[in-house]
Amino acid sequence: MESTIEQRVSVEETQKGSNWWGVLGFFIPLVGLILFLVWKTTNPKSSKAAGIGALVSMILNLLLVIATAVLPAMM
């Protein structure tokens, strides 16, 4: 019987994450968030990429909204 550490290593070696899920999460943040939540335990590398893409997209959108609201008021 393999120990849990050996099982984790063998599972992590077989799972190949793709950065394309991060790109998808960036351009469609809702899909990235859903993929992150669904794949959190079954496919952690792709889940992390999709979640980071969605998070970066949401932060940039928030900064853009703040900038468009503040900059015209300053001029």
N, C-alpha and C positions, 0 to 999 in steps of 0.2 A: 504494500500500500504506500502510495506517495504521500509525502507530507504536504501540508497546505501551501507552503512556500514553493515547493517544486511544482505543484499544480498551477499556481498563479503564474509562475515563470513560463510554463508550457502554454498556458492560455494566452498570455501576453505575446508570446512569440508567434502564435498562429493568427492572432488578430492584427490585421493591417489597417490602420486608419488612413483616411484619405483627406487631404487638405481641400479637396473640391467641396466637401460638405461645409467647410468654413466659408468658402466663396458663396455657396448657396445660402447659408445662414446670413451672410452679410447683405446680399441683395434682397432676400425675402426673410426678414427677421422672425416672423411668426412661425415659418416652417423650421427655421433653425432652432427656435425654442422648443417646438414640439418634438423634433428629432432628438434634441438633448435630453428631454424628459423621458422619451420612450427608450432610447438606447443607453441610458445611464448605466445599467448593470450588464446588459448583453454585449454591447459594443462600445467600450469606454473611450477608445481613441477617436473614433468618428464622432461620438457624442460630444467630446470635448471640443473638437474642431468646429462642429456646428454651433455649439453654445458660445464659443468665443467669437465666431463670426457674427452671430446675432447680437451679442453684447456690444461689440465694437460699432456695429451699425446703429444701434439704439443710442449709444453715447454720442456718436457723431451727429445724428439727427437732433438730439437734444441741444448740443452745442450750436448747431446751425439755427435752430429756433430762437435760442437765447441771443445769438449774435444779430439776427434780423430784427429782434424786438428792441435791443439796446442801442445798436448803432444809429438808427434813424432818430432816436430820441436825443442822442448826444449832439447831433448836428444842428 
